[in-house]
Amino acid sequence: MNKKSGWIFVLFLFIGIVIGGFLGTYFAESPILSWLNYGQVFTLSPEFNFSIIEFDMNLKISINLASIIGILLAIFAYRKMK
């Protein structure tokens, strides 16, 4: 009995997002494949300033079509893994 691990699934998703994002950025200047870089940027910048402690954090998530394709391929590869 071979049980798939949840950590392996997260690893597959992470690899799919990174490779997809890289390919989308790489082909951004290509006239044929520039649509892979079409996407959206989400930012979150919570900031708390008390008189003693100041807390500032920035989170930026940039997702494009190539990243989404990478996620879908990662899910497909995970499901085919035995």
C-alpha positions as CSV (number, residue, x, y, z in Angstrom):
1,M,0.0,0.0,0.0
2,N,1.5,3.3,-1.1
3,K,0.2,6.4,0.6
4,K,0.9,9.8,-0.9
5,S,2.1,12.4,1.5
6,G,0.5,15.9,1.9
7,W,4.0,17.4,2.0
8,I,4.8,15.9,-1.4
9,F,1.7,17.5,-2.8
10,V,2.8,20.9,-1.3
11,L,6.2,20.4,-2.8
12,F,4.7,19.6,-6.2
13,L,2.6,22.8,-6.0
14,F,5.5,24.9,-5.0
15,I,7.7,23.6,-7.9
16,G,4.8,24.1,-10.4
17,I,4.3,27.7,-9.2
18,V,8.0,28.6,-9.3
19,I,8.7,27.0,-12.7
20,G,5.5,28.4,-14.2
21,G,6.2,31.9,-12.8
22,F,9.8,31.7,-14.2
23,L,8.6,30.7,-17.6
24,G,5.9,33.4,-17.7
25,T,8.6,36.0,-16.9
26,Y,11.1,34.5,-19.3
27,F,8.6,34.6,-22.3
28,A,7.2,38.0,-21.4
29,E,9.2,39.6,-24.3
30,S,8.2,36.9,-26.8
31,P,5.5,38.1,-29.3
32,I,3.9,34.7,-29.4
33,L,4.1,33.6,-25.8
34,S,3.7,37.0,-24.0
35,W,0.2,36.0,-22.9
36,L,1.8,33.6,-20.4
37,N,2.9,36.6,-18.3
38,Y,-0.6,38.1,-18.0
39,G,-1.4,38.1,-14.4
40,Q,-2.2,40.0,-11.2
41,V,-0.1,41.2,-8.2
42,F,-1.6,41.0,-4.7
43,T,0.0,42.9,-1.9
44,L,-0.5,42.9,1.8
45,S,1.3,45.4,4.0
46,P,0.1,45.4,7.6
47,E,1.8,48.0,9.7
48,F,1.4,48.6,13.5
49,N,3.1,51.4,15.3
50,F,3.0,51.5,19.0
51,S,5.1,53.9,21.0
52,I,7.5,51.1,22.0
53,I,7.2,48.6,19.2
54,E,6.9,49.1,15.5
55,F,5.8,46.2,13.2
56,D,5.9,46.3,9.4
57,M,5.6,43.4,7.0
58,N,5.2,43.2,3.3
59,L,3.8,40.3,1.4
60,K,3.6,40.3,-2.4
61,I,2.1,37.5,-4.5
62,S,2.5,37.7,-8.2
63,I,0.6,35.1,-10.2
64,N,0.4,34.8,-13.9
65,L,-1.2,32.3,-16.4
66,A,2.0,30.3,-16.6
67,S,1.9,29.8,-12.8
68,I,-1.7,28.6,-13.0
69,I,-0.7,26.2,-15.8
70,G,2.2,25.0,-13.6
71,I,-0.2,24.4,-10.7
72,L,-2.5,22.4,-12.9
73,L,0.4,20.3,-14.3
74,A,1.7,19.8,-10.7
75,I,-1.7,18.5,-9.6
76,F,-1.8,16.2,-12.7
77,A,1.7,14.9,-12.0
78,Y,0.9,14.3,-8.3
79,R,-2.3,12.3,-9.2
80,K,-0.3,10.2,-11.7
81,M,2.4,9.5,-9.1
82,K,2.2,5.9,-7.7
